[in-house]
């Protein structure tokens, strides 16, 4: 049968500023680099050919990441991605991932081409706090 791209969000978190490692927890302030880890696979019976994906990120202002051309995925293969971003919306927001938004790939199913997840974040309006000047 034809190719069948599918996406699954594995985790959301932050990037450690020292080691660069992914840490699965909510962002604590707007200076942290938020991240989403997701898996894209080909569940179909044919190679995908070149394809693309987009990710709507809960930043302020909202930003839509558009991937460069992705390598063809053979049947049963997958790739894990980590997308980093900042500043995260105060109070959180939704990450939306869309595979093959231009419908370039002929697929068995289009129903598994999207994934969404809410990301919690503290409400840091007024961050950072600055004490008033004292004379």
C-alpha positions, 0 to 999 in steps of 0.5 A: 500500500501507499506511505502513511506518515504519523506523528506522536508527541513524546514529551514536552520540557526544557533544554538544560542551558549547561548540558543541552540535555532535554529535561521533561518539566514545565518552563519556569520562566520566559528565559528558559528554552522550551522544547517538544520531543516528537516521533514521525514514522511511516506506517505505510507500505511505500517510501514517502519521498521528500516531505515537510512538517510545520509546528505551531509554537506557543510563543509570544507572538505565536510562531509557526516553524516550517521544516526544511525538506525531510528525507524519504522515510522507508516503510516502518522507519521513523525519526525522533525530533526535538524542536526548541523555542522561546519565549514560551507564552506566560501561562502555557499554550498548545503545540500543534504539529502538522505533517505533510501540510501541502499533501505532497505525499500520497498516503493511506490515511491523513488522519494521523498527520497531526498531534497537539499537546498543551504545555503548562508554564507559570504565569510570569507576567511582570517578570522579572520583578524589579524593586522600585527605586528607593531614594 
